[in-house]
Amino acid sequence: MTEPAELSDRELVRRAQQWRRHSLYGTRDASDHAREHEAEMRRRFGGGTTLAAPLVTLQVPLARRPRPWWRVW
């Protein structure tokens, strides 16, 4: 099997997705291969994801806030 470091960017992404799909279907050792490919992707493309992004909420004025659905009055 070709090492993840030897693959082109496009092929690396394709194989990482393929291995992850196989691991979801329960193929033995597929999750290990998927992790190797995903680690190489993080090394090449950086580890920035939206998971670490701050949660920003918009402040809605009190008068414009919708009523909770359970309040009838």
HTML snippet that shows the backbone in 3Dmol.js (N, CA, C, O; Angstrom):
<script src="https://3Dmol.org/build/3Dmol-min.js"></script>
<div id="view" style="width:600px;height:400px;position:relative"></div>
<script>
const pdb = `
ATOM      1  N   MET A   1       0.845  -1.190   0.000  1.00  0.00           N
ATOM      2  CA  MET A   1       0.000   0.000   0.000  1.00  0.00           C
ATOM      3  C   MET A   1       0.884   1.244   0.000  1.00  0.00           C
ATOM      4  O   MET A   1       1.918   1.283   0.667  1.00  0.00           O
ATOM      5  N   THR A   2       0.479   2.227  -0.730  1.00  0.00           N
ATOM      6  CA  THR A   2       1.212   3.484  -0.811  1.00  0.00           C
ATOM      7  C   THR A   2       1.052   4.262   0.492  1.00  0.00           C
ATOM      8  O   THR A   2      -0.045   4.360   1.041  1.00  0.00           O
ATOM      9  N   GLU A   3       2.150   4.806   0.971  1.00  0.00           N
ATOM     10  CA  GLU A   3       2.114   5.612   2.187  1.00  0.00           C
ATOM     11  C   GLU A   3       1.381   6.923   1.916  1.00  0.00           C
ATOM     12  O   GLU A   3       1.475   7.457   0.811  1.00  0.00           O
ATOM     13  N   PRO A   4       0.652   7.453   2.904  1.00  0.00           N
ATOM     14  CA  PRO A   4      -0.083   8.701   2.703  1.00  0.00           C
ATOM     15  C   PRO A   4       0.822   9.874   2.316  1.00  0.00           C
ATOM     16  O   PRO A   4       0.386  10.767   1.590  1.00  0.00           O
ATOM     17  N   ALA A   5       2.065   9.889   2.784  1.00  0.00           N
ATOM     18  CA  ALA A   5       2.975  10.993   2.470  1.00  0.00           C
ATOM     19  C   ALA A   5       3.376  11.001   1.005  1.00  0.00           C
ATOM     20  O   ALA A   5       3.800  12.040   0.497  1.00  0.00           O
ATOM     21  N   GLU A   6       3.257   9.884   0.315  1.00  0.00           N
ATOM     22  CA  GLU A   6       3.661   9.776  -1.086  1.00  0.00           C
ATOM     23  C   GLU A   6       2.541  10.142  -2.058  1.00  0.00           C
ATOM     24  O   GLU A   6       2.789  10.241  -3.260  1.00  0.00           O
ATOM     25  N   LEU A   7       1.335  10.342  -1.578  1.00  0.00           N
ATOM     26  CA  LEU A   7       0.186  10.601  -2.441  1.00  0.00           C
ATOM     27  C   LEU A   7       0.081  12.078  -2.795  1.00  0.00           C
ATOM     28  O   LEU A   7       0.585  12.940  -2.075  1.00  0.00           O
ATOM     29  N   SER A   8      -0.581  12.356  -3.913  1.00  0.00           N
ATOM     30  CA  SER A   8      -0.885  13.749  -4.253  1.00  0.00           C
ATOM     31  C   SER A   8      -2.002  14.238  -3.329  1.00  0.00           C
ATOM     32  O   SER A   8      -2.664  13.433  -2.673  1.00  0.00           O
ATOM     33  N   ASP A   9      -2.206  15.534  -3.278  1.00  0.00           N
ATOM     34  CA  ASP A   9      -3.232  16.099  -2.390  1.00  0.00           C
ATOM     35  C   ASP A   9      -4.611  15.537  -2.701  1.00  0.00           C
ATOM     36  O   ASP A   9      -5.345  15.129  -1.801  1.00  0.00           O
ATOM     37  N   ARG A  10      -4.949  15.522  -3.963  1.00  0.00           N
ATOM     38  CA  ARG A  10      -6.273  15.045  -4.383  1.00  0.00           C
ATOM     39  C   ARG A  10      -6.467  13.570  -4.041  1.00  0.00           C
ATOM     40  O   ARG A  10      -7.523  13.169  -3.553  1.00  0.00           O
ATOM     41  N   GLU A  11      -5.439  12.771  -4.302  1.00  0.00           N
ATOM     42  CA  GLU A  11      -5.527  11.343  -4.012  1.00  0.00           C
ATOM     43  C   GLU A  11      -5.577  11.093  -2.510  1.00  0.00           C
ATOM     44  O   GLU A  11      -6.264  10.176  -2.059  1.00  0.00           O
ATOM     45  N   LEU A  12      -4.858  11.895  -1.731  1.00  0.00           N
ATOM     46  CA  LEU A  12      -4.871  11.763  -0.282  1.00  0.00           C
ATOM     47  C   LEU A  12      -6.266  12.006   0.269  1.00  0.00           C
ATOM     48  O   LEU A  12      -6.741  11.243   1.110  1.00  0.00           O
ATOM     49  N   VAL A  13      -6.923  13.051  -0.191  1.00  0.00           N
ATOM     50  CA  VAL A  13      -8.281  13.361   0.276  1.00  0.00           C
ATOM     51  C   VAL A  13      -9.249  12.256  -0.131  1.00  0.00           C
ATOM     52  O   VAL A  13     -10.096  11.837   0.657  1.00  0.00           O
ATOM     53  N   ARG A  14      -9.115  11.790  -1.372  1.00  0.00           N
ATOM     54  CA  ARG A  14     -10.005  10.740  -1.860  1.00  0.00           C
ATOM     55  C   ARG A  14      -9.848   9.455  -1.046  1.00  0.00           C
ATOM     56  O   ARG A  14     -10.839   8.828  -0.674  1.00  0.00           O
ATOM     57  N   ARG A  15      -8.613   9.071  -0.773  1.00  0.00           N
ATOM     58  CA  ARG A  15      -8.382   7.844  -0.016  1.00  0.00           C
ATOM     59  C   ARG A  15      -8.796   7.988   1.444  1.00  0.00           C
ATOM     60  O   ARG A  15      -9.291   7.031   2.039  1.00  0.00           O
ATOM     61  N   ALA A  16      -8.601   9.167   2.029  1.00  0.00           N
ATOM     62  CA  ALA A  16      -9.037   9.377   3.414  1.00  0.00           C
ATOM     63  C   ALA A  16     -10.550   9.214   3.515  1.00  0.00           C
ATOM     64  O   ALA A  16     -11.052   8.595   4.454  1.00  0.00           O
ATOM     65  N   GLN A  17     -11.266   9.764   2.556  1.00  0.00           N
ATOM     66  CA  GLN A  17     -12.723   9.611   2.543  1.00  0.00           C
ATOM     67  C   GLN A  17     -13.117   8.152   2.325  1.00  0.00           C
ATOM     68  O   GLN A  17     -14.049   7.645   2.949  1.00  0.00           O
ATOM     69  N   GLN A  18     -12.401   7.500   1.444  1.00  0.00           N
ATOM     70  CA  GLN A  18     -12.697   6.090   1.155  1.00  0.00           C
ATOM     71  C   GLN A  18     -12.450   5.218   2.393  1.00  0.00           C
ATOM     72  O   GLN A  18     -13.281   4.373   2.725  1.00  0.00           O
ATOM     73  N   TRP A  19     -11.323   5.414   3.072  1.00  0.00           N
ATOM     74  CA  TRP A  19     -11.038   4.624   4.265  1.00  0.00           C
ATOM     75  C   TRP A  19     -12.028   4.925   5.375  1.00  0.00           C
ATOM     76  O   TRP A  19     -12.436   4.015   6.097  1.00  0.00           O
ATOM     77  N   ARG A  20     -12.426   6.189   5.529  1.00  0.00           N
ATOM     78  CA  ARG A  20     -13.391   6.536   6.568  1.00  0.00           C
ATOM     79  C   ARG A  20     -14.722   5.854   6.274  1.00  0.00           C
ATOM     80  O   ARG A  20     -15.368   5.354   7.194  1.00  0.00           O
ATOM     81  N   ARG A  21     -15.144   5.823   5.011  1.00  0.00           N
ATOM     82  CA  ARG A  21     -16.388   5.158   4.635  1.00  0.00           C
ATOM     83  C   ARG A  21     -16.319   3.663   4.952  1.00  0.00           C
ATOM     84  O   ARG A  21     -17.274   3.087   5.473  1.00  0.00           O
ATOM     85  N   HIS A  22     -15.178   3.039   4.633  1.00  0.00           N
ATOM     86  CA  HIS A  22     -15.004   1.624   4.940  1.00  0.00           C
ATOM     87  C   HIS A  22     -15.051   1.371   6.445  1.00  0.00           C
ATOM     88  O   HIS A  22     -15.605   0.367   6.891  1.00  0.00           O
ATOM     89  N   SER A  23     -14.472   2.277   7.222  1.00  0.00           N
ATOM     90  CA  SER A  23     -14.486   2.084   8.673  1.00  0.00           C
ATOM     91  C   SER A  23     -15.892   2.217   9.232  1.00  0.00           C
ATOM     92  O   SER A  23     -16.239   1.546  10.205  1.00  0.00           O
ATOM     93  N   LEU A  24     -16.702   3.071   8.632  1.00  0.00           N
ATOM     94  CA  LEU A  24     -18.090   3.197   9.081  1.00  0.00           C
ATOM     95  C   LEU A  24     -18.896   1.936   8.794  1.00  0.00           C
ATOM     96  O   LEU A  24     -19.858   1.629   9.498  1.00  0.00           O
ATOM     97  N   TYR A  25     -18.494   1.206   7.748  1.00  0.00           N
ATOM     98  CA  TYR A  25     -19.167  -0.049   7.429  1.00  0.00           C
ATOM     99  C   TYR A  25     -18.602  -1.230   8.201  1.00  0.00           C
ATOM    100  O   TYR A  25     -19.089  -2.352   8.062  1.00  0.00           O
ATOM    101  N   GLY A  26     -17.562  -0.984   9.029  1.00  0.00           N
ATOM    102  CA  GLY A  26     -17.049  -2.033   9.896  1.00  0.00           C
ATOM    103  C   GLY A  26     -15.908  -2.849   9.329  1.00  0.00           C
ATOM    104  O   GLY A  26     -15.611  -3.923   9.853  1.00  0.00           O
ATOM    105  N   THR A  27     -15.260  -2.383   8.284  1.00  0.00           N
ATOM    106  CA  THR A  27     -14.130  -3.105   7.728  1.00  0.00           C
ATOM    107  C   THR A  27     -12.965  -3.078   8.712  1.00  0.00           C
ATOM    108  O   THR A  27     -12.615  -2.027   9.248  1.00  0.00           O
ATOM    109  N   ARG A  28     -12.379  -4.232   8.938  1.00  0.00           N
ATOM    110  CA  ARG A  28     -11.287  -4.342   9.911  1.00  0.00           C
ATOM    111  C   ARG A  28     -10.085  -3.497   9.481  1.00  0.00           C
ATOM    112  O   ARG A  28      -9.710  -3.499   8.309  1.00  0.00           O
ATOM    113  N   ASP A  29      -9.492  -2.788  10.415  1.00  0.00           N
ATOM    114  CA  ASP A  29      -8.297  -1.950  10.247  1.00  0.00           C
ATOM    115  C   ASP A  29      -8.526  -0.714   9.375  1.00  0.00           C
ATOM    116  O   ASP A  29      -7.580   0.037   9.137  1.00  0.00           O
ATOM    117  N   ALA A  30      -9.727  -0.484   8.899  1.00  0.00           N
ATOM    118  CA  ALA A  30      -9.969   0.680   8.052  1.00  0.00           C
ATOM    119  C   ALA A  30      -9.866   1.971   8.846  1.00  0.00           C
ATOM    120  O   ALA A  30      -9.425   2.984   8.304  1.00  0.00           O
ATOM    121  N   SER A  31     -10.258   1.964  10.105  1.00  0.00           N
ATOM    122  CA  SER A  31     -10.176   3.193  10.895  1.00  0.00           C
ATOM    123  C   SER A  31      -8.720   3.585  11.136  1.00  0.00           C
ATOM    124  O   SER A  31      -8.410   4.775  11.204  1.00  0.00           O
ATOM    125  N   ASP A  32      -7.827   2.611  11.267  1.00  0.00           N
ATOM    126  CA  ASP A  32      -6.400   2.915  11.418  1.00  0.00           C
ATOM    127  C   ASP A  32      -5.856   3.595  10.163  1.00  0.00           C
ATOM    128  O   ASP A  32      -5.122   4.579  10.248  1.00  0.00           O
ATOM    129  N   HIS A  33      -6.219   3.063   9.005  1.00  0.00           N
ATOM    130  CA  HIS A  33      -5.775   3.663   7.741  1.00  0.00           C
ATOM    131  C   HIS A  33      -6.371   5.066   7.574  1.00  0.00           C
ATOM    132  O   HIS A  33      -5.693   5.988   7.120  1.00  0.00           O
ATOM    133  N   ALA A  34      -7.632   5.212   7.943  1.00  0.00           N
ATOM    134  CA  ALA A  34      -8.278   6.522   7.824  1.00  0.00           C
ATOM    135  C   ALA A  34      -7.581   7.541   8.714  1.00  0.00           C
ATOM    136  O   ALA A  34      -7.364   8.681   8.302  1.00  0.00           O
ATOM    137  N   ARG A  35      -7.229   7.139   9.933  1.00  0.00           N
ATOM    138  CA  ARG A  35      -6.519   8.061  10.842  1.00  0.00           C
ATOM    139  C   ARG A  35      -5.161   8.462  10.288  1.00  0.00           C
ATOM    140  O   ARG A  35      -4.761   9.620  10.411  1.00  0.00           O
ATOM    141  N   GLU A  36      -4.445   7.519   9.679  1.00  0.00           N
ATOM    142  CA  GLU A  36      -3.151   7.837   9.081  1.00  0.00           C
ATOM    143  C   GLU A  36      -3.306   8.868   7.962  1.00  0.00           C
ATOM    144  O   GLU A  36      -2.536   9.825   7.879  1.00  0.00           O
ATOM    145  N   HIS A  37      -4.296   8.669   7.113  1.00  0.00           N
ATOM    146  CA  HIS A  37      -4.527   9.600   6.008  1.00  0.00           C
ATOM    147  C   HIS A  37      -4.987  10.963   6.529  1.00  0.00           C
ATOM    148  O   HIS A  37      -4.553  11.998   6.022  1.00  0.00           O
ATOM    149  N   GLU A  38      -5.846  10.969   7.520  1.00  0.00           N
ATOM    150  CA  GLU A  38      -6.331  12.238   8.072  1.00  0.00           C
ATOM    151  C   GLU A  38      -5.220  12.993   8.799  1.00  0.00           C
ATOM    152  O   GLU A  38      -5.194  14.224   8.779  1.00  0.00           O
ATOM    153  N   ALA A  39      -4.299  12.264   9.444  1.00  0.00           N
ATOM    154  CA  ALA A  39      -3.157  12.922  10.088  1.00  0.00           C
ATOM    155  C   ALA A  39      -2.263  13.574   9.043  1.00  0.00           C
ATOM    156  O   ALA A  39      -1.759  14.676   9.259  1.00  0.00           O
ATOM    157  N   GLU A  40      -2.065  12.906   7.915  1.00  0.00           N
ATOM    158  CA  GLU A  40      -1.269  13.492   6.833  1.00  0.00           C
ATOM    159  C   GLU A  40      -1.970  14.722   6.250  1.00  0.00           C
ATOM    160  O   GLU A  40      -1.314  15.702   5.898  1.00  0.00           O
ATOM    161  N   MET A  41      -3.300  14.668   6.149  1.00  0.00           N
ATOM    162  CA  MET A  41      -4.040  15.842   5.666  1.00  0.00           C
ATOM    163  C   MET A  41      -3.861  17.018   6.619  1.00  0.00           C
ATOM    164  O   MET A  41      -3.656  18.148   6.175  1.00  0.00           O
ATOM    165  N   ARG A  42      -3.937  16.766   7.925  1.00  0.00           N
ATOM    166  CA  ARG A  42      -3.730  17.850   8.897  1.00  0.00           C
ATOM    167  C   ARG A  42      -2.307  18.401   8.803  1.00  0.00           C
ATOM    168  O   ARG A  42      -2.102  19.607   8.939  1.00  0.00           O
ATOM    169  N   ARG A  43      -1.323  17.528   8.573  1.00  0.00           N
ATOM    170  CA  ARG A  43       0.049  17.974   8.449  1.00  0.00           C
ATOM    171  C   ARG A  43       0.222  18.865   7.215  1.00  0.00           C
ATOM    172  O   ARG A  43       0.897  19.892   7.281  1.00  0.00           O
ATOM    173  N   ARG A  44      -0.384  18.474   6.098  1.00  0.00           N
ATOM    174  CA  ARG A  44      -0.235  19.238   4.854  1.00  0.00           C
ATOM    175  C   ARG A  44      -1.053  20.523   4.839  1.00  0.00           C
ATOM    176  O   ARG A  44      -0.548  21.590   4.491  1.00  0.00           O
ATOM    177  N   PHE A  45      -2.314  20.406   5.219  1.00  0.00           N
ATOM    178  CA  PHE A  45      -3.241  21.520   5.042  1.00  0.00           C
ATOM    179  C   PHE A  45      -3.436  22.350   6.297  1.00  0.00           C
ATOM    180  O   PHE A  45      -4.146  23.355   6.262  1.00  0.00           O
ATOM    181  N   GLY A  46      -2.836  21.963   7.380  1.00  0.00           N
ATOM    182  CA  GLY A  46      -3.027  22.686   8.634  1.00  0.00           C
ATOM    183  C   GLY A  46      -4.179  22.087   9.407  1.00  0.00           C
ATOM    184  O   GLY A  46      -5.060  21.438   8.843  1.00  0.00           O
ATOM    185  N   GLY A  47      -4.157  22.312  10.698  1.00  0.00           N
ATOM    186  CA  GLY A  47      -5.168  21.704  11.557  1.00  0.00           C
ATOM    187  C   GLY A  47      -6.373  22.574  11.794  1.00  0.00           C
ATOM    188  O   GLY A  47      -7.210  22.247  12.635  1.00  0.00           O
ATOM    189  N   GLY A  48      -6.489  23.683  11.073  1.00  0.00           N
ATOM    190  CA  GLY A  48      -7.605  24.587  11.309  1.00  0.00           C
ATOM    191  C   GLY A  48      -8.928  23.995  10.880  1.00  0.00           C
ATOM    192  O   GLY A  48      -9.109  23.634   9.717  1.00  0.00           O
ATOM    193  N   THR A  49      -9.844  23.896  11.810  1.00  0.00           N
ATOM    194  CA  THR A  49     -11.187  23.428  11.500  1.00  0.00           C
ATOM    195  C   THR A  49     -12.177  24.386  12.141  1.00  0.00           C
ATOM    196  O   THR A  49     -11.787  25.273  12.900  1.00  0.00           O
ATOM    197  N   THR A  50     -13.410  24.217  11.848  1.00  0.00           N
ATOM    198  CA  THR A  50     -14.441  25.040  12.471  1.00  0.00           C
ATOM    199  C   THR A  50     -14.780  24.553  13.868  1.00  0.00           C
ATOM    200  O   THR A  50     -15.533  25.218  14.581  1.00  0.00           O
ATOM    201  N   LEU A  51     -14.246  23.412  14.277  1.00  0.00           N
ATOM    202  CA  LEU A  51     -14.540  22.905  15.613  1.00  0.00           C
ATOM    203  C   LEU A  51     -13.961  23.795  16.700  1.00  0.00           C
ATOM    204  O   LEU A  51     -14.524  23.882  17.792  1.00  0.00           O
ATOM    205  N   ALA A  52     -12.838  24.462  16.418  1.00  0.00           N
ATOM    206  CA  ALA A  52     -12.199  25.307  17.420  1.00  0.00           C
ATOM    207  C   ALA A  52     -12.635  26.765  17.305  1.00  0.00           C
ATOM    208  O   ALA A  52     -12.170  27.612  18.067  1.00  0.00           O
ATOM    209  N   ALA A  53     -13.508  27.058  16.374  1.00  0.00           N
ATOM    210  CA  ALA A  53     -13.945  28.438  16.161  1.00  0.00           C
ATOM    211  C   ALA A  53     -14.825  28.897  17.326  1.00  0.00           C
ATOM    212  O   ALA A  53     -15.600  28.111  17.871  1.00  0.00           O
ATOM    213  N   PRO A  54     -14.703  30.164  17.702  1.00  0.00           N
ATOM    214  CA  PRO A  54     -15.547  30.657  18.799  1.00  0.00           C
ATOM    215  C   PRO A  54     -17.011  30.722  18.364  1.00  0.00           C
ATOM    216  O   PRO A  54     -17.323  30.980  17.202  1.00  0.00           O
ATOM    217  N   LEU A  55     -17.877  30.486  19.310  1.00  0.00           N
ATOM    218  CA  LEU A  55     -19.301  30.564  19.027  1.00  0.00           C
ATOM    219  C   LEU A  55     -19.752  32.002  19.223  1.00  0.00           C
ATOM    220  O   LEU A  55     -19.674  32.547  20.324  1.00  0.00           O
ATOM    221  N   VAL A  56     -20.221  32.604  18.150  1.00  0.00           N
ATOM    222  CA  VAL A  56     -20.664  33.993  18.199  1.00  0.00           C
ATOM    223  C   VAL A  56     -22.175  33.997  18.005  1.00  0.00           C
ATOM    224  O   VAL A  56     -22.690  33.440  17.036  1.00  0.00           O
ATOM    225  N   THR A  57     -22.867  34.625  18.926  1.00  0.00           N
ATOM    226  CA  THR A  57     -24.314  34.723  18.803  1.00  0.00           C
ATOM    227  C   THR A  57     -24.695  36.175  18.602  1.00  0.00           C
ATOM    228  O   THR A  57     -24.058  37.081  19.141  1.00  0.00           O
ATOM    229  N   LEU A  58     -25.710  36.378  17.844  1.00  0.00           N
ATOM    230  CA  LEU A  58     -26.216  37.725  17.632  1.00  0.00           C
ATOM    231  C   LEU A  58     -27.153  38.086  18.770  1.00  0.00           C
ATOM    232  O   LEU A  58     -28.000  37.284  19.164  1.00  0.00           O
ATOM    233  N   GLN A  59     -27.003  39.273  19.288  1.00  0.00           N
ATOM    234  CA  GLN A  59     -27.872  39.724  20.369  1.00  0.00           C
ATOM    235  C   GLN A  59     -29.162  40.275  19.773  1.00  0.00           C
ATOM    236  O   GLN A  59     -29.139  41.262  19.038  1.00  0.00           O
ATOM    237  N   VAL A  60     -30.266  39.648  20.085  1.00  0.00           N
ATOM    238  CA  VAL A  60     -31.578  40.079  19.614  1.00  0.00           C
ATOM    239  C   VAL A  60     -32.190  40.953  20.699  1.00  0.00           C
ATOM    240  O   VAL A  60     -32.217  40.552  21.863  1.00  0.00           O
ATOM    241  N   PRO A  61     -32.684  42.144  20.345  1.00  0.00           N
ATOM    242  CA  PRO A  61     -33.318  42.980  21.367  1.00  0.00           C
ATOM    243  C   PRO A  61     -34.490  42.250  22.026  1.00  0.00           C
ATOM    244  O   PRO A  61     -35.130  41.401  21.406  1.00  0.00           O
ATOM    245  N   LEU A  62     -34.762  42.587  23.281  1.00  0.00           N
ATOM    246  CA  LEU A  62     -35.818  41.903  24.028  1.00  0.00           C
ATOM    247  C   LEU A  62     -37.180  42.015  23.358  1.00  0.00           C
ATOM    248  O   LEU A  62     -37.957  41.061  23.380  1.00  0.00           O
ATOM    249  N   ALA A  63     -37.475  43.147  22.773  1.00  0.00           N
ATOM    250  CA  ALA A  63     -38.792  43.355  22.169  1.00  0.00           C
ATOM    251  C   ALA A  63     -38.990  42.478  20.931  1.00  0.00           C
ATOM    252  O   ALA A  63     -40.127  42.157  20.587  1.00  0.00           O
ATOM    253  N   ARG A  64     -37.922  42.091  20.268  1.00  0.00           N
ATOM    254  CA  ARG A  64     -38.053  41.325  19.037  1.00  0.00           C
ATOM    255  C   ARG A  64     -37.857  39.830  19.256  1.00  0.00           C
ATOM    256  O   ARG A  64     -37.946  39.050  18.307  1.00  0.00           O
ATOM    257  N   ARG A  65     -37.597  39.429  20.471  1.00  0.00           N
ATOM    258  CA  ARG A  65     -37.397  38.008  20.748  1.00  0.00           C
ATOM    259  C   ARG A  65     -38.698  37.242  20.571  1.00  0.00           C
ATOM    260  O   ARG A  65     -39.734  37.676  21.074  1.00  0.00           O
ATOM    261  N   PRO A  66     -38.671  36.128  19.879  1.00  0.00           N
ATOM    262  CA  PRO A  66     -39.904  35.342  19.724  1.00  0.00           C
ATOM    263  C   PRO A  66     -40.312  34.703  21.046  1.00  0.00           C
ATOM    264  O   PRO A  66     -39.472  34.362  21.879  1.00  0.00           O
ATOM    265  N   ARG A  67     -41.592  34.555  21.210  1.00  0.00           N
ATOM    266  CA  ARG A  67     -42.115  33.912  22.413  1.00  0.00           C
ATOM    267  C   ARG A  67     -41.841  32.420  22.358  1.00  0.00           C
ATOM    268  O   ARG A  67     -41.836  31.822  21.282  1.00  0.00           O
ATOM    269  N   PRO A  68     -41.618  31.833  23.496  1.00  0.00           N
ATOM    270  CA  PRO A  68     -41.498  30.366  23.504  1.00  0.00           C
ATOM    271  C   PRO A  68     -42.824  29.744  23.072  1.00  0.00           C
ATOM    272  O   PRO A  68     -43.897  30.274  23.359  1.00  0.00           O
ATOM    273  N   TRP A  69     -42.733  28.638  22.394  1.00  0.00           N
ATOM    274  CA  TRP A  69     -43.927  28.014  21.830  1.00  0.00           C
ATOM    275  C   TRP A  69     -44.875  27.507  22.904  1.00  0.00           C
ATOM    276  O   TRP A  69     -46.062  27.331  22.628  1.00  0.00           O
ATOM    277  N   TRP A  70     -44.393  27.264  24.125  1.00  0.00           N
ATOM    278  CA  TRP A  70     -45.267  26.692  25.160  1.00  0.00           C
ATOM    279  C   TRP A  70     -46.097  27.754  25.886  1.00  0.00           C
ATOM    280  O   TRP A  70     -47.001  27.401  26.643  1.00  0.00           O
ATOM    281  N   ARG A  71     -45.818  29.032  25.679  1.00  0.00           N
ATOM    282  CA  ARG A  71     -46.614  30.073  26.328  1.00  0.00           C
ATOM    283  C   ARG A  71     -47.804  30.430  25.442  1.00  0.00           C
ATOM    284  O   ARG A  71     -47.637  30.918  24.325  1.00  0.00           O
ATOM    285  N   VAL A  72     -48.959  30.190  25.938  1.00  0.00           N
ATOM    286  CA  VAL A  72     -50.170  30.436  25.169  1.00  0.00           C
ATOM    287  C   VAL A  72     -50.601  31.888  25.311  1.00  0.00           C
ATOM    288  O   VAL A  72     -51.112  32.452  24.343  1.00  0.00           O
ATOM    289  N   TRP A  73     -50.425  32.516  26.453  1.00  0.00           N
ATOM    290  CA  TRP A  73     -50.906  33.865  26.685  1.00  0.00           C
ATOM    291  C   TRP A  73     -49.941  34.912  26.202  1.00  0.00           C
ATOM    292  O   TRP A  73     -50.211  36.106  26.330  1.00  0.00           O
TER     293      TRP A  73
END
`;
const viewer = $3Dmol.createViewer("view");
viewer.addModel(pdb, "pdb");
viewer.setStyle({}, {cartoon: {color: "spectrum"}});
viewer.zoomTo();
viewer.render();
</script>
